[in-house]
Amino acid sequence: LAVGPDIPYARVRVLPEGADGAKAPARAHDGPGGASPGEVLILARDRVSEVLRHPYEIVGEMRADELAGRSYRPLFPGAVDRAGSDAAWTVLEADFVTVDEGTGVVHTAVMYGEDDFRLGEAAGLPKQHTVGGDGRFLDTVPGGLAGMHVKDRETERALRDWAVANDQLYVREMYEHSYPHCWRCDSALLYMARDSWYIRTTAVKSRLLEHNASIDWHPPETGSGRMGEWLQNNIDWALSRERYWGTPLPIWLCSEDCGDREVLGSFAELGRRVGGLPEDFDPHRPGIDGYEWPCGVDGCHGTMRRVPEVADAWFDSGSMPYAQWHYPFENRDTFERYFPADYIAEGVDQTRGWFYSLLALSTILFDRAPFRAVVVNDQVLDAKGRKMSKSRGNAVDPRDALDTYGADVTRFYFLSGSNPWVPKRWDPSALRETDRKLFATLRHTYRFFALYANEEGWSHAASAAAPVSGRSDLDRWVLARLDRVVRLVGDALDSFDLTAGARAIQEFVLDDVSNWYVRRSRDRFWATQPGAAAASDDAFATLHECLATTARLLAPYAPFMSDWLYRALTDDTSVHLADFPEPEGHAAPDLEQAMDDVRRLVALGRAAREKAGVRIRQPLRTLHAVLPEGRALPGPMTALAMEELNVKEVVSLGDSEDLTRLYAKPQFGALGPKHGARTPAVAAGIANLDAAALRTLRDGEPLDIEIEGERVQVTPEDLVIHEETLTDLAVATGGGYLAALDTDIDDALRAEGYAREIVNRVQRLRRDAGLEVADRIRLGVAGPQDLEQAVSKHADYVAGETLAVEVQTGSVPQGGLRTAVVKIDDVEVRIGIGGVDERA
């Protein structure tokens, strides 16, 4: 029995019903067992009111050390032999005893619990089993229990009956508690001490810690925390397992227990012991168990027989770096070339599994870490963030997922969403979004490229494109961006930041290539104008390089899509036989900055249009632009901004003070803990900051201000910055940029807007009619007079954009390909297209 060192114990006398001075129990006794009046029970003082079921009085208190050493009658006399132990059946002190439940006095069983075993070993209790390996009580156990399985219901009843018959049961209760079960068959497990062979890993504990510290862990906290703490508390490795399948331990012992032991290191050694091995030699059980030889100790007539155990499967996995090369018997040079590994990747649960077994064996054998870096994977959770399990019904069959979304999309979703060591939620909508953003965009961009390349007869093998330095700003910009992405992805992969690399690829494909470069270059892939062939060659060559290089960047993330794309673009066999890309020297930081300025202004200008309710196809007169640090758009970028925002001119301003006013509101929740009683004064200082100071804070920089004669630092978290518009212009701001649009529309601008709307509707009709991109049409438009006049005025523009050989107003082609009535500015317009036997 064990008692807690710091627990006060009470001596309680059971009294008859109605006895004077008796304390009534919280609950009356009900069921077998119990106690008779006059009996004295000893239990933790704090458990008396909860445990007692009879009237009682407390007759005294005892400390744990007063109980320690007292003898008691064993529950099952004869079940265990004293074996010369003076501590057997005496009360012991143990720090694992609590008063959370029970009586505060714990019955221990040396061979059936880790805490119990350590206590018994320290006290010198006999280490003897009362239960066999089959889970049944041994013959030494009295009370008819011998041969009964410890988890059977009949055994529970027999134990209860024995306790009642021997006056050992006071009260019986049913309660739920967690219990280990086999993960395969769900049967209850038994925790018992077993004889085992060990690897003395504690002898190399300091070296294990040193080697672990030398490994590049991702995330670092797993190496220093979970793995480091495990190694700090390292115990010897229990190597053997009592199983049939597995790697047999190569240990032979003498049958006469003379102490002779042989541990063999090769099949050759075994062959020398037994006079050779047959050609069909099988080193597994049961064949290996038949190899025996006489004991070599003088005077001993025993036989050397293999121990029955097999090795822990983690020993096999930890041997992988050597076993894969059959080292040390073969391939020494190959092993030394590839050891240690550059990196390994596995689940976070492998900290005490594969990660440890690799490290332990490598430290013992070579005194070095077996890998330079580790990428730790966490678990996949369901959409609500719960662990998946079949019993809960929220598990996802990987095969169904791959059939639905594909291996590439699934892999890229996991890698781009967050780093591998962060738990992932399985979100089908997010997988569809991943497919749409990256993979569908890549497919559509390639098909666009292939369609026009075939139309124009362009081939990368016979390209007449100019050198990159001689190409347009747009070409040079996207290749500069490609160089930057190649460098970023390479650095990210080198540092195991897979998520940063994946996001860089996706951003480049979606934002830079598809939404900007291809959209801005569409007419260059259509070499119908005089002198346009050179520009078309440059565009094809540029887009081809972007797509082929993207395929190589994407190969580690999406091996199937990247291989399809690369083989479709090149004459090579596979992207996986190509070199990973390196920057090609196309860097152009000034051009990248200028293009970034344009794109930011365009995004703000579109936001300003949306706020003002003016559609993008309606031309406007002027964009007033402000860039950070007083920059101005170069001429070509100004033209680009005009086209994107459909304005007639761009006016660059040095600052935005004439158009907007910045003001700040203090965040008292952030200021209070920092400044205490001075908070009102600091808040007043923040409210009086000028525009320059607020711009500094808006850019994320702290600022020192003077408060009551002292310098006080203000950070962006201490305030909220607001921007007030001081003009009738449509204004949008962000990140130091400002776009202000003049939204006054005169008749000329309105007419041009009508023409653009007509072009948009005609393109839809062409698509609905199933026309090829090069098919010419005849176009007719009928509607209000001002709209027809607008179409006539801009007929050349409309014809060029829609491939119309003629544009008529007032009527539509008879028997044409397609006719539709559409609404423009709430006015009905009739549009018709007719076919012609002509291609562009």
C-alpha positions in Angstrom: 0.0 0.0 0.0 1.2 3.6 -0.7 0.3 6.8 1.0 1.1 10.4 0.0 3.9 12.1 1.9 2.0 15.4 2.3 -1.4 14.0 2.9 -3.0 14.1 6.4 -4.8 10.8 7.3 -7.7 10.2 9.7 -8.5 7.3 11.9 -12.2 6.9 11.7 -14.4 4.6 13.9 -17.6 3.2 12.5 -20.6 3.7 14.9 -24.0 2.1 15.1 -27.0 3.9 13.7 -28.2 6.6 16.0 -25.1 6.7 18.2 -24.5 9.9 20.1 -22.1 12.3 18.4 -22.0 10.2 15.2 -21.5 12.0 12.0 -23.9 11.1 9.3 -22.5 9.9 6.0 -23.3 11.8 2.8 -24.7 8.6 1.4 -25.9 5.4 3.0 -24.1 2.1 2.4 -25.8 0.0 -0.3 -24.5 -3.3 -1.6 -22.0 -5.9 -0.6 -19.2 -5.3 1.9 -19.2 -2.5 4.4 -17.9 -2.3 8.0 -19.1 -3.2 11.4 -19.6 -0.8 14.3 -16.3 -0.4 16.2 -14.0 -1.0 13.2 -11.4 1.7 12.7 -10.7 2.7 9.1 -7.7 4.8 8.0 -8.0 7.1 5.0 -7.1 10.6 3.8 -8.7 13.2 5.9 -10.0 15.1 2.9 -11.7 11.9 1.6 -13.7 11.0 4.7 -16.9 12.7 3.9 -16.9 11.5 0.3 -16.0 7.8 1.1 -17.7 6.9 4.4 -21.1 5.2 4.1 -21.8 4.6 7.8 -22.2 6.8 10.9 -18.7 7.6 12.1 -16.4 9.6 14.4 -12.9 10.7 13.8 -10.7 9.4 16.6 -7.4 10.7 15.5 -5.1 11.9 12.7 -1.8 10.5 11.4 0.9 11.7 9.2 2.1 9.6 6.2 5.4 9.0 7.9 3.6 7.5 10.9 1.9 5.0 8.6 5.0 4.2 6.5 6.6 0.9 7.5 3.5 -0.6 9.1 2.7 -4.1 8.0 -0.7 -5.3 6.7 -2.3 -8.5 5.6 -2.0 -9.0 1.8 -5.2 -9.1 -0.2 -4.3 -12.4 -1.8 -2.1 -14.4 0.5 0.4 -16.6 -1.3 0.0 -14.9 -4.7 3.5 -13.5 -4.4 6.5 -14.9 -2.5 8.2 -12.5 -0.1 11.6 -13.5 -1.6 13.4 -12.2 1.4 12.0 -8.7 1.0 11.5 -6.8 4.3 9.4 -4.2 2.6 6.8 -6.6 1.3 3.3 -5.9 2.6 4.4 -2.7 4.4 3.0 0.8 3.8 5.3 2.9 1.6 5.3 6.6 0.9 4.8 7.6 -2.8 4.5 11.1 -4.4 2.0 9.8 -7.0 -0.7 9.3 -4.4 -3.4 12.1 -4.5 -6.8 12.8 -2.9 -8.6 13.5 -6.1 -10.4 10.2 -5.8 -10.4 7.0 -3.8 -9.3 6.8 -0.2 -5.8 8.4 -0.5 -4.3 4.9 0.1 -3.3 3.2 -3.1 -2.9 -0.5 -3.7 0.2 -0.9 -5.9 1.2 -3.9 -8.0 5.0 -3.8 -8.8 4.7 -5.5 -12.2 1.7 -3.6 -13.5 2.4 0.1 -13.7 5.3 2.4 -14.3 4.9 4.3 -11.0 4.3 1.1 -9.1 7.4 -0.6 -10.6 9.7 2.4 -9.7 8.4 2.5 -6.2 8.7 -1.3 -5.8 12.2 -1.3 -7.2 13.4 1.5 -4.9 11.8 -0.2 -1.9 13.1 -3.7 -2.8 9.7 -5.3 -3.2 9.6 -8.8 -4.9 9.2 -8.5 -8.6 6.9 -11.4 -9.4 4.0 -11.7 -11.9 0.6 -12.8 -10.8 -0.7 -12.6 -14.4 0.7 -14.5 -17.4 1.4 -13.3 -20.9 -2.0 -14.6 -21.9 -3.7 -12.2 -19.5 -4.8 -14.9 -17.1 -4.1 -15.2 -13.4 -1.3 -17.6 -12.5 -1.9 -20.7 -10.3 -0.4 -19.0 -7.3 -3.4 -16.6 -7.0 -6.0 -17.9 -4.6 -9.8 -17.6 -4.5 -10.5 -19.7 -7.6 -9.0 -16.9 -9.8 -6.2 -19.0 -11.3 -6.7 -19.3 -15.0 -9.3 -16.6 -15.3 -8.7 -13.7 -17.7 -8.3 -10.4 -15.9 -10.7 -8.5 -18.1 -13.6 -11.0 -18.0 -16.9 -10.1 -16.3 -16.8 -13.4 -14.4 -13.3 -12.4 -13.0 -14.8 -9.1 -11.7 -17.5 -11.0 -9.9 -15.0 -13.5 -8.5 -12.8 -10.7 -7.2 -15.8 -9.0 -5.5 -16.9 -12.3 -3.9 -13.4 -13.0 -2.7 -13.1 -9.5 -1.2 -16.5 -9.8 0.6 -15.8 -13.3 1.9 -12.5 -12.1 3.3 -13.9 -8.9 4.8 -11.8 -6.7 2.4 -14.5 -4.8 0.6 -15.9 -1.6 2.1 -17.7 0.0 -0.8 -18.1 -0.7 -4.5 -18.5 2.0 -7.1 -18.8 2.2 -10.9 -16.9 5.0 -12.6 -15.6 5.8 -16.1 -11.9 6.2 -16.8 -9.7 6.1 -19.9 -8.1 2.8 -20.7 -5.7 1.7 -23.5 -7.0 -0.4 -26.3 -5.3 -2.0 -29.3 -5.6 0.3 -32.3 -6.0 -2.7 -34.6 -8.6 -4.9 -32.9 -9.8 -2.6 -30.1 -9.3 -5.2 -27.4 -8.2 -4.0 -23.9 -4.4 -3.9 -23.3 -2.6 -5.0 -20.2 0.3 -3.0 -18.8 2.9 -5.3 -17.4 6.6 -5.4 -16.8 8.5 -7.7 -19.2 12.1 -8.8 -19.4 13.7 -7.0 -22.3 17.0 -6.3 -24.1 18.1 -2.7 -24.1 20.4 -0.4 -26.0 22.1 1.8 -23.4 21.3 5.1 -25.1 21.8 6.9 -21.8 25.5 6.4 -22.3 25.5 8.8 -25.3 22.9 11.2 -23.9 25.2 14.3 -24.1 26.2 13.4 -27.7 22.5 12.9 -28.7 21.8 16.4 -27.4 24.8 17.9 -29.2 23.9 16.3 -32.5 20.2 17.3 -32.2 21.3 20.9 -31.7 23.3 20.8 -34.9 20.3 19.8 -37.0 18.3 22.4 -38.9 14.8 21.8 -37.6 11.7 23.1 -39.3 10.1 24.4 -37.2 13.0 25.1 -34.8 10.8 24.7 -31.7 10.3 21.0 -32.5 14.0 20.4 -32.3 14.6 22.5 -29.1 11.3 21.7 -27.5 9.6 18.4 -28.3 12.7 16.5 -29.5 15.2 18.3 -27.1 13.0 17.6 -24.1 12.6 14.0 -25.1 16.4 13.6 -25.3 16.9 15.5 -22.0 14.8 12.8 -20.3 16.3 10.0 -22.4 16.1 6.4 -21.0 17.6 3.3 -22.4 16.0 1.9 -25.5 13.9 -1.2 -25.0 15.0 -3.1 -28.1 13.3 -6.4 -28.0 9.6 -7.3 -28.8 7.8 -10.6 -28.0 6.4 -11.1 -31.5 6.7 -13.5 -34.3 7.2 -11.2 -37.2 10.2 -8.9 -37.2 13.9 -8.9 -37.4 15.2 -11.7 -35.1 17.6 -10.5 -32.4 21.0 -12.0 -33.4 21.7 -13.1 -29.8 22.4 -16.7 -28.7 22.5 -17.8 -25.1 23.6 -21.0 -23.5 20.8 -23.4 -22.6 22.5 -24.2 -19.3 22.6 -20.5 -18.1 26.4 -20.6 -17.8 26.6 -17.0 -18.8 27.9 -17.5 -22.3 26.4 -15.1 -24.8 27.2 -14.5 -28.5 25.9 -11.5 -30.6 26.5 -12.2 -34.3 27.2 -9.4 -36.7 26.7 -11.1 -40.1 25.4 -14.1 -41.9 29.0 -15.2 -42.4 29.5 -15.4 -38.7 26.4 -17.5 -38.3 27.6 -19.7 -41.2 30.9 -20.3 -39.4 29.2 -21.3 -36.2 26.9 -23.9 -37.9 29.1 -25.2 -40.7 27.6 -23.2 -43.5 24.2 -21.8 -44.6 22.0 -23.3 -47.3 21.2 -21.5 -50.5 17.6 -20.9 -49.5 18.7 -19.5 -46.1 15.9 -17.4 -44.5 17.0 -15.2 -41.6 13.5 -14.8 -40.2 11.5 -16.9 -37.8 11.0 -19.9 -37.6 14.0 -20.9 -39.7 16.6 -18.8 -37.8 15.5 -20.4 -34.5 16.8 -23.8 -35.7 20.4 -22.8 -35.9 22.2 -24.0 -32.8 25.7 -25.0 -31.7 27.5 -26.3 -28.6 28.4 -23.8 -25.9 32.1 -23.0 -26.1 32.7 -22.6 -22.4 35.0 -25.2 -21.0 33.2 -27.9 -19.1 29.7 -26.7 -20.2 27.6 -29.1 -22.1 24.9 -26.6 -23.0 23.6 -25.6 -26.4 23.7 -22.0 -27.8 20.1 -21.1 -28.8 18.7 -17.9 -30.2 16.7 -15.7 -27.8 13.0 -15.8 -29.0 12.6 -12.0 -29.2 12.6 -9.8 -32.4 13.8 -6.2 -32.7 11.7 -3.1 -32.3 10.5 -2.1 -35.7 11.9 1.4 -35.1 15.3 -0.2 -35.0 14.7 -1.3 -38.6 13.6 2.1 -39.6 16.5 3.7 -37.8 18.9 1.4 -39.7 17.5 2.6 -43.1 20.6 4.8 -44.1 22.9 1.8 -43.8 20.5 -1.1 -44.7 19.5 0.5 -48.0 23.1 0.1 -49.2 23.8 -3.2 -47.4 26.5 -1.3 -45.5 29.1 -2.3 -44.2 29.2 -5.4 -46.4 28.8 -3.5 -49.7 28.7 -0.1 -51.2 30.9 1.7 -48.7 31.8 4.5 -51.1 28.1 5.0 -52.0 27.0 5.1 -48.4 29.7 7.6 -47.5 28.7 9.8 -50.4 25.1 10.0 -49.4 25.4 10.1 -45.6 24.3 12.1 -43.8 21.0 12.9 -45.6 20.4 16.5 -46.7 17.0 16.4 -45.0 14.2 14.1 -44.0 10.4 14.8 -43.7 7.8 13.0 -41.5 5.0 13.6 -39.2 5.4 15.4 -35.8 4.5 12.1 -34.1 7.8 10.7 -35.3 9.8 12.7 -32.7 9.9 9.6 -30.6 9.9 7.3 -33.5 11.8 7.6 -36.7 13.6 10.9 -35.9 14.8 9.4 -32.6 15.8 5.9 -33.9 17.8 7.5 -36.8 19.6 9.8 -34.4 20.3 7.3 -31.7 21.8 4.7 -34.0 23.8 7.2 -36.0 25.2 8.6 -32.7 26.1 5.2 -31.4 27.7 4.0 -34.7 29.2 7.1 -36.2 29.0 9.8 -33.5 27.3 12.2 -36.0 23.8 13.3 -36.9 22.2 11.2 -39.7 20.6 14.2 -41.4 21.3 17.8 -41.8 17.7 19.1 -41.7 14.2 17.9 -40.8 10.9 19.1 -42.2 8.1 18.2 -39.7 4.6 17.6 -41.0 1.6 18.1 -38.7 -1.8 16.5 -39.0 -4.7 17.0 -41.4 -7.8 18.1 -39.6 -11.4 18.2 -40.8 -13.1 21.5 -41.9 -14.0 22.3 -38.2 -10.4 21.8 -37.0 -11.1 18.4 -35.4 -8.8 15.4 -35.7 -10.0 13.0 -38.3 -11.1 9.5 -37.3 -13.2 6.7 -38.7 -15.2 6.4 -35.5 -16.2 10.1 -35.7 -17.1 9.8 -39.3 -15.1 12.8 -40.5 -12.2 10.9 -42.1 -11.4 11.6 -45.7 -10.4 8.8 -48.0 -7.2 10.0 -49.8 -8.1 8.1 -52.9 -11.4 9.9 -53.2 -9.7 13.2 -52.7 -7.2 12.4 -55.4 -9.9 11.3 -57.8 -11.9 14.5 -57.2 -9.2 17.1 -57.1 -6.0 15.5 -58.4 -2.7 14.9 -56.7 -1.2 18.2 -57.8 -4.0 20.3 -56.5 -4.1 18.5 -53.2 -0.4 18.7 -52.7 -0.2 22.4 -53.7 -3.2 23.2 -51.4 -1.4 21.8 -48.4 2.0 23.5 -49.2 0.7 26.9 -50.2 -1.8 27.3 -47.4 0.7 27.1 -44.6 4.0 25.5 -43.7 4.0 21.7 -43.4 4.5 21.9 -39.6 1.2 23.7 -39.1 -2.0 21.6 -38.8 -4.1 21.7 -42.0 -7.9 21.8 -42.3 -9.4 19.7 -45.1 -11.5 22.3 -47.0 -12.9 21.2 -50.3 -13.9 24.7 -51.3 -10.3 25.8 -50.7 -9.0 23.0 -52.9 -11.4 24.2 -55.7 -10.1 27.7 -55.2 -6.5 26.4 -55.5 -7.4 24.7 -58.8 -9.0 27.8 -60.1 -6.3 30.3 -59.1 -3.2 28.4 -60.2 -3.9 25.3 -62.3 -6.9 26.5 -64.3 -5.0 29.8 -64.9 -2.0 28.0 -66.1 -4.0 25.7 -68.4 -5.9 28.7 -69.9 -2.7 30.7 -70.4 -1.0 27.8 -72.2 -4.0 27.2 -74.4 -4.1 30.9 -75.2 -0.4 30.8 -76.1 -0.8 27.6 -78.1 -3.9 28.8 -80.0 -2.2 32.0 -81.3 1.2 30.4 -81.8 -0.4 27.8 -84.1 -2.3 30.6 -85.9 0.8 32.6 -86.5 3.1 29.5 -87.1 5.4 30.5 -84.3 7.9 28.0 -82.9 10.4 28.4 -80.0 12.9 26.5 -82.1 12.8 29.1 -84.9 12.0 32.3 -83.0 13.0 35.6 -84.5 12.6 37.4 -81.2 14.8 40.3 -80.4 17.3 40.0 -77.5 15.6 40.7 -74.2 17.3 44.1 -73.9 15.6 45.2 -77.2 12.1 44.1 -76.3 9.2 46.2 -74.9 9.0 47.4 -71.4 6.3 44.9 -70.7 8.4 42.0 -72.0 11.5 43.1 -70.0 9.3 43.7 -66.9 7.8 40.2 -66.8 11.1 38.6 -67.4 12.6 40.7 -64.6 9.8 39.5 -62.4 10.4 35.9 -63.5 14.1 36.3 -62.5 13.0 37.6 -59.1 10.6 34.7 -58.6 13.2 32.2 -59.7 15.6 33.6 -57.0 12.9 33.7 -54.4 11.6 30.2 -55.0 15.1 28.8 -55.0 16.0 30.5 -51.8 12.7 29.4 -50.2 13.3 25.8 -51.1 16.9 25.9 -49.9 15.7 27.2 -46.6 12.7 24.7 -46.5 10.2 27.5 -46.6 7.9 25.6 -49.0 4.9 27.9 -48.5 6.8 31.1 -49.5 8.0 29.4 -52.7 4.5 28.1 -53.5 2.9 31.4 -53.0 5.5 33.2 -55.1 4.7 30.9 -58.0 1.0 31.3 -57.7 1.2 35.1 -57.4 3.5 35.3 -60.5 1.2 33.1 -62.6 -2.1 34.7 -61.6 -1.2 38.4 -61.0 1.9 39.0 -63.2 1.5 36.7 -66.2 -2.2 36.2 -66.6 -3.9 39.3 -65.2 -1.2 41.7 -66.3 1.2 40.6 -69.0 -1.1 38.4 -71.1 -4.0 40.8 -70.7 -1.9 43.8 -71.6 -0.2 42.0 -74.6 -3.2 40.3 -76.3 -3.1 42.4 -79.4 0.6 41.6 -79.8 -0.2 37.9 -80.3 -2.4 39.0 -83.3 0.1 40.1 -86.0 -2.4 41.6 -88.4 -1.1 45.2 -88.5 1.9 46.2 -90.7 5.1 45.8 -88.8 3.5 43.8 -86.0 5.3 40.6 -86.7 8.4 41.6 -84.6 6.4 42.6 -81.6 4.4 39.3 -82.0 7.7 37.3 -82.0 8.9 39.0 -78.9 5.6 38.4 -77.1 5.5 34.7 -78.0 9.2 34.2 -76.9 8.6 36.1 -73.7 5.4 34.2 -72.7 7.1 30.9 -73.7 10.0 31.5 -71.4 7.6 32.5 -68.6 5.6 29.3 -69.0 8.5 26.9 -69.5 10.4 28.4 -66.5 7.2 28.3 -64.4 6.9 24.6 -65.2 10.4 24.0 -63.9 9.7 26.0 -60.7 6.5 24.1 -60.2 8.0 20.7 -60.7 8.7 19.9 -57.0 5.2 21.1 -56.0 3.0 19.7 -58.9 5.0 17.0 -60.7 2.2 16.0 -63.1 0.9 19.4 -64.3 4.4 20.7 -64.6 5.6 17.8 -66.7 2.6 18.1 -69.0 3.1 21.8 -69.5 6.9 21.5 -70.0 6.6 18.8 -72.6 3.9 20.7 -74.4 6.2 23.7 -74.6 9.5 22.1 -75.3 11.1 19.2 -77.2 12.5 17.8 -73.9 11.5 14.4 -72.5 10.5 15.5 -69.0 10.6 18.5 -66.7 12.0 16.2 -64.1 15.2 15.7 -66.2 15.7 19.4 -66.6 17.8 21.6 -64.3 16.0 23.7 -61.7 16.0 27.3 -63.1 18.5 30.0 -62.1 18.1 33.7 -62.7 19.0 34.7 -66.3 20.3 38.2 -65.6 17.0 40.0 -66.6 16.8 42.0 -63.4 15.5 45.5 -63.9 14.7 47.1 -60.5 13.8 50.5 -61.8 11.4 49.0 -64.4 9.9 46.7 -61.7 9.4 49.7 -59.4 7.8 51.8 -62.2 5.5 48.9 -63.2 4.6 48.3 -59.5 3.7 52.0 -59.2 1.4 51.7 -62.3 -0.3 48.6 -61.0 -0.9 50.1 -57.6 -2.4 53.2 -59.1 -4.6 51.1 -61.5 -5.9 49.1 -58.5 -6.7 52.3 -56.6 -8.2 54.0 -59.8 -10.5 51.0 -60.3 -11.6 51.3 -56.6 -12.3 55.0 -57.1 -14.4 54.2 -60.2 -16.3 51.6 -58.3 -16.9 54.0 -55.4 -18.2 56.7 -57.9 -20.3 54.2 -59.8 -18.5 54.7 -63.2 -17.8 51.6 -65.2 -14.3 51.0 -66.6 -15.5 51.1 -70.2 -16.5 54.7 -69.8 -13.6 57.0 -70.6 -12.7 59.8 -68.1 -10.7 63.0 -68.6 -8.0 63.0 -65.9 -6.3 60.9 -63.3 -4.4 62.8 -60.5 -1.7 60.5 -59.2 0.5 60.6 -56.1 3.4 58.1 -55.6 5.5 57.5 -52.5 8.7 59.5 -52.0 7.6 62.0 -54.6 8.1 59.7 -57.6 6.4 60.3 -60.9 5.4 57.9 -63.6 7.8 57.7 -66.6 6.2 58.4 -70.0 5.5 54.8 -71.1 4.0 54.0 -67.7 1.8 57.0 -67.9 0.4 55.7 -71.2 -0.1 52.3 -69.7 -2.0 53.8 -66.7 -4.2 55.8 -69.2 -5.1 52.7 -71.1 -5.8 50.6 -67.9 -7.9 53.3 -66.3 -9.4 54.6 -69.6 -8.5 58.2 -68.9 -7.2 60.9 -71.3 -4.4 62.2 -69.2 -2.4 61.5 -66.0 -1.3 64.4 -63.8 1.4 63.6 -61.3 1.2 65.5 -58.0 4.0 65.9 -55.5 1.8 65.1 -52.5 -1.9 64.6 -51.6 -2.4 67.5 -49.2 -4.6 69.4 -51.6 -6.8 66.3 -52.1 -7.0 64.6 -48.8 -6.3 65.3 -45.1 -4.8 62.8 -42.7 -5.8 62.8 -39.0 -5.3 60.4 -36.2 -7.4 59.0 -33.3 -5.5 57.7 -30.3 -5.9 54.1 -29.2 -6.3 54.5 -25.4 -6.2 50.7 -24.9 -2.7 50.6 -26.3 -1.5 53.9 -24.7 -2.7 53.3 -21.2 -0.4 50.4 -20.2 2.6 52.3 -21.7 2.1 55.8 -20.3 -0.2 55.6 -17.3 -1.1 59.0 -16.0 0.5 60.7 -19.0 -1.9 59.0 -21.4 -4.1 62.0 -22.0 -1.1 64.2 -22.8 0.3 61.6 -25.2 -3.2 61.2 -26.8 -3.3 65.0 -27.3 0.1 64.9 -29.0 -1.0 62.2 -31.3 -4.2 64.2 -32.3 -2.0 67.1 -33.3 0.5 65.2 -35.5 1.0 66.7 -39.0 0.6 64.8 -42.3 4.3 64.0 -42.6 4.4 62.4 -39.2 1.2 60.4 -39.9 2.6 59.2 -43.2 5.7 57.9 -41.3 3.5 56.0 -38.9 1.3 54.7 -41.7 4.4 53.2 -43.3 4.9 51.2 -40.1 7.7 53.2 -38.6 7.7 54.4 -35.0 8.0 58.2 -34.2 9.3 60.2 -31.3 7.2 63.1 -30.2 7.8 65.6 -27.4 5.3 65.4 -24.4 5.7 67.8 -21.5 9.4 68.3 -22.3 10.3 64.6 -22.8 10.7 62.5 -25.9 8.0 59.7 -26.1 7.9 57.0 -28.8 4.7 56.5 -30.6 4.1 53.3 -32.6 1.6 52.5 -35.4 -0.4 50.4 -32.8 -1.0 53.5 -30.7 -3.4 55.2 -33.1 -5.7 54.8 -36.1 -5.1 57.0 -39.1 -8.0 58.2 -41.1 -8.1 60.0 -44.5 -10.6 62.6 -45.4 -11.3 63.7 -49.0 -11.1 67.5 -49.7 -12.3 67.4 -53.3 -15.1 66.4 -55.6 -12.8 64.0 -57.3 -13.3 60.2 -56.8 -10.3 59.4 -54.5 -8.8 56.1 -53.3 -5.6 55.8 -51.3 -3.3 53.2 -49.8 0.3 52.5 -49.0 1.4 56.1 -49.8 -0.4 56.0 -53.2 -3.3 58.2 -54.3 -5.6 58.0 -57.3 -8.1 60.8 -57.9 -10.4 60.7 -60.9 -12.3 63.5 -62.5 -15.7 61.9 -63.1 -17.3 64.7 -65.2 -18.4 63.1 -68.5 -19.0 65.3 -71.6 -20.7 64.2 -74.8 -17.4 63.1 -76.5 -16.4 60.9 -73.5 -19.9 59.5 -73.4 -19.8 58.6 -77.1 -16.5 56.8 -76.7 -18.0 54.9 -73.8 -20.9 53.7 -75.9 -18.4 52.5 -78.5 -16.5 50.5 -75.9 -19.8 49.0 -74.6 -20.8 47.9 -78.1 -17.4 46.2 -78.6 -17.9 44.3 -75.3 -21.3 43.1 -76.4 -20.2 42.1 -79.9 -17.3 40.0 -78.4 -19.9 38.1 -76.4 -22.0 37.5 -79.6 -18.9 36.2 -81.4 -18.2 33.7 -78.6 -21.9 32.6 -78.4 -21.8 32.1 -82.2 -18.8 29.8 -81.9 -16.6 31.9 -84.1 -12.8 31.3 -84.4 -10.5 34.0 -83.2 -9.6 34.9 -86.8 -13.1 34.9 -88.3 -14.3 38.2 -89.8 -17.8 39.4 -89.4 -20.4 42.0 -90.7 -21.8 44.2 -87.8 -25.0 46.1 -87.5 -26.2 48.3 -84.5 -29.7 49.8 -84.1 -30.6 51.9 -81.1 -31.1 55.6 -79.9 -29.7 58.3 -82.2 -26.9 59.3 -79.9 -25.7 55.7 -79.5 -25.8 55.1 -83.3 -23.9 58.4 -83.8 -21.3 57.2 -81.3 -20.8 53.9 -83.2 -20.5 55.7 -86.5 -17.9 58.2 -85.1 -15.8 55.3 -83.7 -16.5 52.8 -86.5 -12.8 52.2 -87.1 -12.2 51.4 -83.5 -15.2 49.1 -83.3 -14.3 47.3 -86.5 -10.7 46.8 -85.4 -11.6 45.3 -82.1 -14.4 43.0 -83.4 -12.8 42.0 -86.8 -15.7 43.6 -88.6 -15.3 44.2 -92.4 -18.2 46.6 -92.2 -20.1 48.5 -89.5 -23.6 49.7 -90.2 -26.0 51.6 -87.9 -29.8 51.6 -88.0 -30.2 48.0 -88.9 -28.6 44.5 -88.4 -27.5 42.0 -91.1 -30.4 39.9 -92.4 -30.1 36.1 -91.8 -26.9 36.8 -89.7 -25.1 34.5 -87.4 -26.4 36.0 -84.2 -28.7 38.8 -83.1 -29.3 40.1 -79.6 -31.1 42.9 -77.8 -28.9 44.3 -75.0 -29.2 47.1 -72.5 -26.6 50.0 -72.3 -27.4 52.6 -69.7 -30.9 51.2 -69.4 -31.5 51.7 -73.1 -32.3 48.8 -75.4 -29.9 48.3 -78.4 -30.2 45.7 -81.1 -26.9 44.1 -82.3 -26.4 41.6 -85.1 -23.4 39.9 -86.6 -23.2 38.2 -90.0 -20.5 36.0 -91.4 -18.1 36.5 -94.3 -15.7 34.1 -96.1 -12.7 35.9 -94.8 -10.1 35.4 -92.0 -7.8 37.9 -90.5 
